[in-house]
Amino acid sequence: MKTKLRSLLAVSTLFYLPALCDAQLSDVRTETIRSAPEGFFNLLTFPTEPLPVARLIAEWDPAQALLVSIPVKEFLRDESMHRFYGEYLSLALRHTQVVIAYDVADTRYLTNFEETLLKHLENREASEGIRYAPTRSRSIWIRDNGPTFAFDERAELIVIDSIYRQLEGEIDAFSNSSIDVDSKDLAYDLEAFVNFRQAGRNDDVTPLFLAKAIRQDLGVSCDTVRPPLHLQGGDFMTDGEGNVFVSEDTILANGGRKRHVESILQQYFGAEEVHVLNALPGATAKHLDLLLKPLSPRLMLYVEPPNASDTARVYSKRMSREVKAAQETNLSYLRKQFPDMELVSLPMPPIIEDNASYVVASIRNQLIIVVCEQAGINYLRYHKLAKGSAERESANRMIGKAITEAVGRPLDLGSRDDLDIACQAFLGSGLDALEHFHVSSTTVYRSYANSVILKTPEGETVVFLPRYKAVEGESQADFDRYESEVEAAYRIGYPDAILYWVDCDAMVRRLGALHCLSMTIPAPL
């Protein structure tokens, strides 16, 4: 019993459990520090006092560089990343310099990385416009773990470094299955959690190292401020005139305290008004930059609900309805709060569904979980057993025996007909119905709002737009029409801008596109 108690206490101390504070404790910094897990903050991440913000920098303000974060080792293994970054950076280098953030631990692979990237740039000379900024992060999503920028009253740059902590991911690092605390499974999950948290902390210090690069390599004076706020950059927007937009998910990530979040945004970001909107539903990035795109203080683009075909699965149809409801609420709010703002729609392609073979594999796995529960097998332990091991083979025999007893004969779960029989016996529905009602592990939205605006110090405006191609069952003609509508919408805000389309099919399945994986570094005033 003592062993179980110690194990459970070890798990509980890793979660975000607010500590009991004195009734008079009102300092949000002190509260945040005291309510974090032991060792969560250090000299590099400790929340600071606010600096006076004269103006938050909007996306259309002049920029001196495009910033991307590239995980070097992953890049070297993935040819689709070669093509994507080669195309994107080639276009960007025509107009600005590029800063590539990378994990300093991958320095040994940097020469190979540079040579591979050069092969995919439109010309090798363009590489002279590339600078490298070592960080401690291997994340692609620089928008989320990177900084927010502002100017102080002396027109000097402020790097706002919010807390980057994926609370959902921390919880998901523990299995949803019941755990036998006397087995090695609990230790495994603790290890997974600690590893996840450490990776998240590495991502969290990204702005600190980027601030150093801005001072050292770009020659721009800047200071860093760290608010006691959990914030992912894709869920933060500003119009440059004191209005800040976040979603309900940012409120949730900060304990559900709306006034608390508003107070921090006012103190640290110089926000005059904070507007809380709805993000996308489903297992996806909970960020406003997939739903909305401000082009100026008086013009906002918004995405329409994705079309759902008659053959779409129930899950996709439900997500389309929920997107429609979320956007109707957002638009109603924006029309009321900003009566002079022009709201222009963007189309959204259908949600990408899991392919047929993946769906069948997911259903087969769901079946095995149920059979394990009925046979008294700890599925979490079974799942980690090496294939071909004696222990795994013994468990497989028990699973086969349980299925045979239930249906009257042995079944081959690799056969669709036999799998259908097993699903009816253990899951209560046939395979066809389960496929139709399949819940995707991720909800892949292809949003044309996830773009990047680059305005050079000379006044040239460039807009990078994500391109998506038709998948099986879709018409490329529809996507050609989408692009015409998207270009027309962006031209309302930027009639003279240079528009570039960048193929984002390889990146969107990771749940992001251009705005998620890049950002601009402001030009000094």
C-alpha positions as CSV (number, residue, x, y, z in Angstrom):
1,M,0.0,0.0,0.0
2,K,2.9,2.4,0.8
3,T,4.4,1.7,-2.6
4,K,1.1,2.5,-4.3
5,L,0.7,5.7,-2.3
6,R,4.2,6.9,-3.2
7,S,3.6,6.2,-6.9
8,L,0.3,8.1,-6.9
9,L,1.9,11.1,-5.1
10,A,4.7,11.1,-7.6
11,V,2.1,11.4,-10.4
12,S,0.1,14.1,-8.7
13,T,3.1,16.4,-8.1
14,L,3.8,16.6,-11.8
15,F,0.4,18.1,-12.7
16,Y,-0.5,21.8,-12.6
17,L,-2.0,21.9,-9.1
18,P,-2.5,25.4,-7.7
19,A,-1.0,25.7,-4.3
20,L,-2.9,27.2,-1.4
21,C,-1.9,30.9,-1.1
22,D,-2.5,33.5,1.5
23,A,-5.8,35.3,1.1
24,Q,-4.0,38.5,0.6
25,L,-1.8,37.1,-2.2
26,S,-2.7,39.1,-5.3
27,D,0.5,39.4,-7.3
28,V,-0.1,37.3,-10.4
29,R,3.7,36.6,-10.8
30,T,3.9,35.2,-7.3
31,E,0.7,33.2,-7.8
32,T,2.0,31.7,-11.1
33,I,5.4,30.8,-9.6
34,R,3.9,29.2,-6.5
35,S,1.3,27.2,-8.4
36,A,3.8,25.6,-10.9
37,P,5.4,22.2,-10.3
38,E,8.6,22.1,-8.4
39,G,11.5,23.1,-10.6
40,F,9.3,24.4,-13.4
41,F,10.8,27.9,-13.3
42,N,14.5,28.8,-13.4
43,L,16.6,31.9,-14.2
44,L,15.8,31.5,-17.9
45,T,12.0,31.2,-17.5
46,F,11.2,33.1,-14.3
47,P,8.3,35.6,-14.9
48,T,9.5,39.2,-14.8
49,E,7.8,42.5,-14.0
50,P,6.2,44.2,-17.0
51,L,7.9,46.7,-19.2
52,P,5.9,49.7,-20.5
53,V,4.5,48.9,-23.9
54,A,3.8,51.8,-26.3
55,R,2.5,49.7,-29.1
56,L,2.1,46.0,-30.0
57,I,3.5,45.2,-33.4
58,A,0.9,44.1,-36.0
59,E,1.6,41.6,-38.7
60,W,1.6,44.3,-41.4
61,D,4.2,46.5,-39.7
62,P,7.6,46.7,-41.5
63,A,9.8,43.6,-41.0
64,Q,13.6,43.1,-41.4
65,A,13.6,39.3,-41.6
66,L,11.4,36.2,-41.9
67,L,11.9,33.8,-39.0
68,V,11.5,30.0,-39.3
69,S,12.3,27.2,-36.9
70,I,13.6,24.0,-38.6
71,P,14.2,20.7,-36.8
72,V,17.5,19.8,-38.5
73,K,17.5,16.0,-38.0
74,E,13.8,15.7,-39.0
75,F,14.5,17.9,-42.0
76,L,17.3,15.6,-43.2
77,R,15.0,12.6,-43.0
78,D,12.0,14.1,-44.7
79,E,12.1,14.9,-48.4
80,S,8.8,16.7,-48.2
81,M,10.4,19.2,-45.9
82,H,13.2,19.7,-48.4
83,R,10.7,20.7,-51.0
84,F,8.6,22.9,-48.7
85,Y,11.4,24.9,-47.2
86,G,13.2,25.1,-50.5
87,E,10.2,26.7,-52.1
88,Y,9.1,28.9,-49.2
89,L,12.6,30.3,-48.4
90,S,13.4,30.8,-52.1
91,L,10.4,33.1,-52.4
92,A,11.1,34.9,-49.1
93,L,14.7,35.5,-50.0
94,R,13.7,37.6,-53.0
95,H,12.5,40.2,-50.5
96,T,14.1,39.8,-47.1
97,Q,16.7,38.0,-45.1
98,V,15.7,34.7,-43.4
99,V,16.6,33.7,-39.9
100,I,16.6,29.9,-39.3
101,A,16.3,28.9,-35.6
102,Y,17.7,25.4,-34.9
103,D,18.5,23.3,-31.9
104,V,22.1,23.9,-30.9
105,A,22.3,20.1,-30.1
106,D,22.0,19.6,-33.9
107,T,25.0,21.7,-34.7
108,R,27.0,18.6,-35.8
109,Y,24.4,18.1,-38.6
110,L,24.3,21.7,-39.7
111,T,26.7,21.4,-42.6
112,N,24.7,18.5,-44.1
113,F,21.5,20.6,-43.5
114,E,22.9,23.6,-45.3
115,E,24.0,21.6,-48.3
116,T,20.6,19.9,-48.6
117,L,18.7,23.2,-48.3
118,L,21.0,24.8,-50.9
119,K,20.0,22.1,-53.4
120,H,16.4,23.1,-53.1
121,L,16.8,26.9,-53.2
122,E,16.2,28.5,-56.6
123,N,19.8,29.7,-56.6
124,R,22.8,29.2,-54.2
125,E,23.6,32.9,-54.0
126,A,20.3,33.4,-52.2
127,S,21.7,31.6,-49.2
128,E,23.8,34.7,-48.4
129,G,20.6,36.2,-47.0
130,I,20.2,33.3,-44.5
131,R,21.3,33.7,-40.9
132,Y,21.2,31.0,-38.2
133,A,20.1,31.4,-34.6
134,P,20.9,28.5,-32.2
135,T,18.1,27.8,-29.7
136,R,17.2,24.8,-27.5
137,S,14.1,23.8,-29.5
138,R,13.4,21.2,-32.2
139,S,9.8,22.4,-32.8
140,I,8.6,23.5,-36.2
141,W,5.9,25.8,-34.7
142,I,7.9,29.0,-34.1
143,R,4.7,31.1,-34.0
144,D,3.5,29.2,-30.9
145,N,6.7,29.0,-28.9
146,G,8.3,32.1,-30.3
147,P,8.0,35.7,-29.1
148,T,5.4,38.5,-29.4
149,F,6.9,41.8,-30.3
150,A,6.2,45.4,-29.1
151,F,7.8,48.8,-29.0
152,D,8.4,50.7,-25.8
153,E,8.0,54.5,-25.4
154,R,11.6,54.9,-26.6
155,A,10.8,53.0,-29.8
156,E,13.0,50.1,-28.7
157,L,12.0,46.5,-29.3
158,I,10.4,44.4,-26.5
159,V,10.5,40.6,-26.9
160,I,7.5,39.3,-24.9
161,D,8.2,35.7,-23.9
162,S,5.0,34.0,-22.6
163,I,5.0,30.6,-21.0
164,Y,4.9,27.9,-23.6
165,R,3.4,24.8,-22.0
166,Q,1.2,22.3,-23.8
167,L,-1.1,21.3,-20.9
168,E,-3.1,19.0,-23.0
169,G,0.0,17.2,-24.1
170,E,1.2,16.8,-20.6
171,I,-2.0,15.1,-19.6
172,D,-2.0,13.0,-22.8
173,A,1.5,11.8,-21.9
174,F,-0.4,9.6,-19.4
175,S,-2.4,6.8,-20.8
176,N,-6.2,7.0,-20.6
177,S,-6.3,3.4,-19.8
178,S,-6.5,2.2,-16.2
179,I,-3.0,1.7,-14.8
180,D,-1.9,-1.0,-12.4
181,V,0.2,1.0,-10.0
182,D,2.1,-2.1,-8.9
183,S,3.3,-2.7,-12.5
184,K,6.1,-1.1,-14.5
185,D,3.4,0.8,-16.5
186,L,3.2,3.7,-14.1
187,A,7.0,4.2,-14.2
188,Y,6.8,4.2,-18.0
189,D,4.2,6.9,-18.0
190,L,6.1,9.0,-15.5
191,E,9.1,8.8,-17.8
192,A,7.0,9.7,-20.8
193,F,5.6,12.7,-18.9
194,V,8.9,13.9,-17.7
195,N,10.4,13.6,-21.2
196,F,7.5,15.5,-22.7
197,R,7.7,18.2,-20.1
198,Q,11.5,18.6,-20.7
199,A,10.9,19.0,-24.4
200,G,8.3,21.6,-23.7
201,R,10.6,23.5,-21.5
202,N,13.2,23.5,-24.2
203,D,10.6,25.1,-26.6
204,D,9.7,27.6,-23.9
205,V,13.2,29.3,-23.9
206,T,13.1,29.9,-27.7
207,P,12.4,33.7,-27.4
208,L,15.3,34.1,-25.0
209,F,17.8,32.9,-27.5
210,L,16.1,34.7,-30.4
211,A,16.4,38.0,-28.4
212,K,20.1,37.3,-28.2
213,A,20.3,36.7,-32.0
214,I,18.3,39.9,-32.7
215,R,20.8,42.0,-30.6
216,Q,23.9,40.2,-31.7
217,D,23.3,39.3,-35.4
218,L,20.7,41.8,-36.5
219,G,22.1,44.7,-34.4
220,V,18.8,45.7,-33.0
221,S,18.5,46.7,-29.3
222,C,15.8,44.8,-27.5
223,D,14.8,43.7,-24.0
224,T,12.9,40.6,-22.8
225,V,9.9,40.5,-20.6
226,R,8.2,37.3,-19.4
227,P,4.6,37.5,-18.4
228,P,3.0,34.9,-16.1
229,L,0.7,33.7,-18.9
230,H,0.3,30.5,-20.8
231,L,0.0,31.6,-24.4
232,Q,0.6,30.0,-27.8
233,G,1.3,32.6,-30.5
234,G,-1.2,31.2,-33.1
235,D,-3.9,32.0,-30.6
236,F,-2.9,35.7,-30.3
237,M,-3.8,38.5,-32.7
238,T,-3.6,42.3,-32.5
239,D,-4.8,45.1,-34.7
240,G,-1.9,47.4,-33.7
241,E,-4.4,49.8,-32.1
242,G,-4.8,48.3,-28.7
243,N,-7.2,45.4,-29.5
244,V,-6.0,41.9,-28.7
245,F,-7.8,38.7,-29.7
246,V,-7.4,35.3,-28.0
247,S,-9.7,32.3,-27.9
248,E,-11.5,30.5,-25.1
249,D,-8.8,27.9,-25.2
250,T,-6.2,30.4,-23.9
251,I,-8.6,31.3,-21.1
252,L,-8.9,27.6,-20.3
253,A,-5.1,27.1,-20.4
254,N,-4.9,29.8,-17.7
255,G,-7.3,28.2,-15.3
256,G,-10.4,29.6,-16.9
257,R,-10.0,33.0,-15.3
258,K,-10.9,35.5,-18.0
259,R,-10.3,38.6,-15.9
260,H,-6.9,37.2,-14.8
261,V,-5.9,36.8,-18.5
262,E,-7.2,40.2,-19.4
263,S,-5.2,41.8,-16.6
264,I,-2.0,40.2,-17.8
265,L,-2.6,41.2,-21.4
266,Q,-3.1,44.8,-20.3
267,Q,-0.1,44.9,-18.0
268,Y,2.4,43.1,-20.2
269,F,1.1,43.5,-23.8
270,G,-0.3,47.0,-23.5
271,A,-3.7,45.7,-24.5
272,E,-6.5,48.3,-24.2
273,E,-9.3,45.8,-25.0
274,V,-9.2,42.0,-24.9
275,H,-11.6,40.1,-27.1
276,V,-12.2,36.4,-26.5
277,L,-13.4,34.4,-29.5
278,N,-14.0,30.7,-30.3
279,A,-11.3,28.5,-31.9
280,L,-11.8,25.5,-34.1
281,P,-13.4,22.3,-32.7
282,G,-11.9,18.9,-32.8
283,A,-8.5,17.4,-32.2
284,T,-6.6,20.2,-33.9
285,A,-4.6,23.3,-33.2
286,K,-6.8,25.5,-31.0
287,H,-5.7,28.7,-32.6
288,L,-7.5,31.7,-34.0
289,D,-5.0,32.0,-36.9
290,L,-6.9,29.1,-38.6
291,L,-10.2,30.9,-38.4
292,L,-9.4,34.7,-38.7
293,K,-6.9,36.9,-40.5
294,P,-6.8,40.7,-39.7
295,L,-5.4,42.6,-42.7
296,S,-5.7,46.0,-41.1
297,P,-7.5,47.6,-38.1
298,R,-10.6,47.9,-40.4
299,L,-10.5,44.6,-42.4
300,M,-10.7,41.1,-41.1
301,L,-10.9,37.9,-43.2
302,Y,-12.7,34.9,-41.8
303,V,-13.0,31.3,-43.0
304,E,-16.3,29.7,-44.0
305,P,-17.2,26.3,-42.6
306,P,-15.6,23.5,-44.6
307,N,-17.8,21.8,-47.1
308,A,-18.9,18.2,-46.2
309,S,-19.7,15.8,-49.0
310,D,-22.6,13.4,-48.8
311,T,-20.0,10.6,-48.4
312,A,-18.1,12.3,-45.5
313,R,-18.0,10.5,-42.2
314,V,-20.3,11.5,-39.4
315,Y,-17.3,13.0,-37.5
316,S,-16.4,15.4,-40.4
317,K,-20.0,16.5,-40.8
318,R,-20.3,17.2,-37.1
319,M,-17.0,19.2,-37.2
320,S,-18.3,21.3,-40.1
321,R,-21.5,22.1,-38.2
322,E,-19.4,23.1,-35.1
323,V,-17.2,25.3,-37.2
324,K,-20.3,27.1,-38.5
325,A,-21.6,27.6,-35.0
326,A,-18.2,28.9,-33.8
327,Q,-17.9,31.3,-36.6
328,E,-21.4,32.6,-36.3
329,T,-20.7,33.4,-32.7
330,N,-17.4,35.1,-33.6
331,L,-18.9,37.2,-36.4
332,S,-21.8,38.3,-34.3
333,Y,-19.3,39.5,-31.6
334,L,-17.1,41.2,-34.2
335,R,-20.0,43.0,-35.8
336,K,-21.2,44.3,-32.5
337,Q,-17.8,45.4,-31.2
338,F,-16.4,46.7,-34.5
339,P,-19.3,48.0,-36.5
340,D,-17.0,49.8,-38.9
341,M,-14.9,46.7,-39.6
342,E,-15.2,45.0,-43.0
343,L,-15.5,41.2,-42.7
344,V,-14.6,39.2,-45.8
345,S,-15.0,35.5,-46.2
346,L,-12.5,32.9,-47.3
347,P,-13.5,29.4,-48.5
348,M,-12.3,26.3,-46.6
349,P,-11.7,23.0,-48.3
350,P,-13.3,19.8,-46.8
351,I,-11.7,18.3,-43.7
352,I,-9.1,15.7,-44.5
353,E,-10.3,12.4,-43.2
354,D,-8.1,9.5,-42.1
355,N,-7.5,7.1,-45.0
356,A,-9.4,3.8,-45.2
357,S,-6.5,1.6,-44.2
358,Y,-5.8,3.8,-41.1
359,V,-9.4,3.7,-40.1
360,V,-9.6,-0.1,-40.3
361,A,-6.4,-0.3,-38.3
362,S,-7.8,2.0,-35.6
363,I,-11.0,0.0,-35.3
364,R,-9.0,-3.2,-35.1
365,N,-7.0,-1.6,-32.3
366,Q,-10.2,-0.5,-30.5
367,L,-11.4,-4.1,-30.8
368,I,-8.2,-5.5,-29.2
369,I,-8.5,-3.0,-26.3
370,V,-12.0,-4.3,-25.5
371,V,-11.0,-8.0,-25.8
372,C,-8.1,-7.3,-23.5
373,E,-10.4,-5.8,-20.9
374,Q,-12.7,-8.8,-21.0
375,A,-9.8,-11.3,-21.0
376,G,-8.2,-9.6,-18.0
377,I,-5.1,-8.4,-19.9
378,N,-3.6,-5.0,-19.1
379,Y,-3.7,-3.4,-22.6
380,L,-1.2,-0.7,-21.7
381,R,1.4,-3.4,-20.8
382,Y,0.5,-5.5,-23.8
383,H,0.9,-2.6,-26.2
384,K,4.5,-2.1,-25.1
385,L,5.5,-5.8,-25.4
386,A,7.9,-6.5,-28.2
387,K,6.4,-8.3,-31.1
388,G,7.5,-11.9,-31.2
389,S,8.3,-12.0,-27.5
390,A,7.1,-15.0,-25.5
391,E,5.0,-12.7,-23.3
392,R,3.3,-11.1,-26.3
393,E,2.6,-14.4,-28.0
394,S,1.1,-15.7,-24.8
395,A,-1.2,-12.6,-24.6
396,N,-2.1,-13.1,-28.3
397,R,-3.2,-16.7,-27.6
398,M,-5.4,-15.4,-24.7
399,I,-6.9,-12.8,-27.1
400,G,-7.6,-15.4,-29.8
401,K,-9.2,-17.7,-27.2
402,A,-11.5,-14.9,-26.0
403,I,-12.6,-14.1,-29.6
404,T,-13.2,-17.8,-30.4
405,E,-15.3,-18.3,-27.3
406,A,-17.4,-15.3,-28.2
407,V,-18.1,-16.1,-31.9
408,G,-17.8,-19.9,-32.0
409,R,-14.7,-20.1,-34.2
410,P,-11.2,-18.7,-34.6
411,L,-11.0,-15.4,-36.6
412,D,-8.4,-13.8,-38.8
413,L,-8.5,-10.1,-37.9
414,G,-6.6,-9.3,-41.1
415,S,-9.7,-10.4,-43.0
416,R,-12.4,-7.7,-43.4
417,D,-15.2,-10.3,-43.1
418,D,-13.7,-11.8,-39.9
419,L,-13.0,-8.4,-38.5
420,D,-16.6,-7.4,-39.2
421,I,-17.8,-10.5,-37.2
422,A,-15.5,-9.6,-34.3
423,C,-16.7,-6.0,-34.3
424,Q,-20.3,-7.0,-34.1
425,A,-19.5,-9.3,-31.2
426,F,-17.4,-7.0,-29.1
427,L,-18.1,-3.4,-30.3
428,G,-21.8,-3.8,-31.0
429,S,-21.6,-2.6,-34.6
430,G,-20.4,-3.9,-37.9
431,L,-17.3,-2.6,-39.6
432,D,-19.2,-0.5,-42.1
433,A,-21.0,1.5,-39.4
434,L,-17.8,1.9,-37.3
435,E,-16.0,3.3,-40.3
436,H,-18.7,5.8,-40.9
437,F,-18.7,6.9,-37.3
438,H,-14.9,6.8,-37.0
439,V,-13.5,9.7,-34.9
440,S,-10.3,11.0,-36.5
441,S,-7.2,11.1,-34.2
442,T,-6.6,14.6,-35.6
443,T,-8.8,17.0,-37.4
444,V,-7.0,18.5,-40.4
445,Y,-8.3,21.8,-41.5
446,R,-6.8,23.5,-44.6
447,S,-7.2,27.2,-43.8
448,Y,-6.3,30.0,-46.2
449,A,-6.3,32.3,-43.2
450,N,-3.0,30.7,-42.2
451,S,-0.9,33.1,-44.3
452,V,2.1,35.4,-43.7
453,I,2.2,39.1,-44.5
454,L,5.7,40.6,-45.1
455,K,6.1,44.3,-45.4
456,T,9.6,45.4,-46.1
457,P,11.1,48.6,-44.7
458,E,10.9,50.1,-48.2
459,G,7.2,49.7,-48.2
460,E,6.8,46.6,-50.5
461,T,4.1,44.2,-49.3
462,V,4.4,40.4,-49.9
463,V,1.7,37.9,-48.9
464,F,2.5,34.2,-48.7
465,L,-0.6,32.0,-49.1
466,P,-0.9,28.3,-48.3
467,R,-1.7,26.1,-51.3
468,Y,-3.6,22.8,-51.0
469,K,-4.2,20.3,-53.7
470,A,-7.2,18.1,-54.1
471,V,-7.0,14.6,-52.5
472,E,-8.9,11.5,-53.5
473,G,-12.6,12.2,-54.0
474,E,-12.0,16.0,-54.5
475,S,-12.0,18.1,-57.6
476,Q,-8.9,20.2,-58.5
477,A,-11.3,22.6,-60.2
478,D,-12.8,23.4,-56.8
479,F,-9.3,24.3,-55.5
480,D,-8.6,26.5,-58.5
481,R,-11.9,28.3,-57.7
482,Y,-10.9,28.6,-54.0
483,E,-7.6,30.2,-54.9
484,S,-9.3,32.8,-57.1
485,E,-11.6,33.7,-54.2
486,V,-8.7,33.8,-51.8
487,E,-6.7,36.1,-54.0
488,A,-9.7,38.5,-54.4
489,A,-10.2,38.6,-50.7
490,Y,-6.5,39.5,-49.9
491,R,-6.5,42.0,-52.7
492,I,-9.1,44.0,-50.9
493,G,-6.6,44.7,-48.2
494,Y,-3.5,44.8,-50.3
495,P,-4.3,45.6,-53.9
496,D,-0.7,46.1,-54.9
497,A,0.9,43.3,-52.9
498,I,2.9,40.4,-54.4
499,L,1.1,37.2,-53.7
500,Y,2.9,33.9,-53.6
501,W,1.3,30.5,-53.3
502,V,3.4,27.9,-51.3
503,D,2.5,24.2,-51.3
504,C,1.6,23.3,-47.7
505,D,0.1,19.8,-48.2
506,A,3.1,18.3,-46.4
507,M,2.9,20.6,-43.4
508,V,-0.9,20.8,-42.9
509,R,-1.1,17.2,-41.9
510,R,1.0,18.2,-39.0
511,L,-1.9,20.6,-38.1
512,G,-0.3,23.9,-39.3
513,A,0.7,26.0,-42.3
514,L,2.6,29.1,-43.1
515,H,1.5,31.4,-40.2
516,C,2.1,28.6,-37.7
517,L,5.7,27.8,-38.7
518,S,7.0,31.3,-39.5
519,M,6.8,34.9,-38.3
520,T,8.4,38.2,-39.1
521,I,11.0,40.0,-37.1
522,P,10.1,43.7,-36.9
523,A,12.3,46.4,-38.4
524,P,13.5,49.0,-36.0
525,L,11.8,52.4,-36.0
